[in-house]
């Protein structure tokens, strides 16, 4: 029997309980590591509220909002990290699309002192849909991202191109989700614009601007065309408030392929993160 809808109301409580457990464990571990003069595990707890849940151009909750709590562990500054990310609908009707993702990643860089400095990350994602049969819905993705922070600039500030490629396939080797297997390619440009900070005199507030375009090579289902599917324009910033960072974002999607999305999309989000 699948889990009842009431479980979907637990993620925030579960998240804060997990945060407390992680903090106690991490503090004990960090104390031992300090004695050994070693690096410690970095823990970041984040909760995001979004007016829509848009994934790879697809409107997963049909214009309804979502809450997206997550916990990220940075393992001793080695470049390895693990993340548990989840997405829960704020209204009924989208239970089967709610998900818990488990992510393992490794990040590093090379040619760091040259114009061709390259940051890269490889990741493996397991998509778990708790309100459906795992054989029918669960999926895995492996991907890699690359960015070049020293390659170009505008007004003395970096214009950062990046590229992500990912491949999705059914986790259980069959079921309804077997048709969702495919690839995606995402090209992006990012630019940080400093503006006067009205809350802290003498300090700049950084506005993050980005634009991306995606080529969907069958990821998400058999009906999806192999074509340029959508483009997204995004603006966001981070506002530190004590130990918490509050990050609002605004997003606009230009949908170019009806097999992915028949409508352009406008949505916003608000994230609250705490790192220790």
Secondary structure, 3 states (H helix, E strand, C coil): CCCCHHHHHCHHHHHHHHHHHHHHHHHHHHHHHHHCCCCCCEEEEEEEEECCCEECCEECCCCCCEEEEEEEEECCCCCEEEEEEEEEECCCCCHHHCEEEEEEEEEEEECCCCCCCEEEEEEEEEEECCCCCHHHHCEEEEEEEEEECCCCEECCEEEEEEEEEEEEEECCCCCHHHHHCEEEEEEEEEEEEEEECCCCCCCEEEEEEEEEEEEEEECCCCCCCEEEEEEEEEEEECEEECCEEEEEEEEEEEECCCCCCCCCEEEEEEEEEEEC
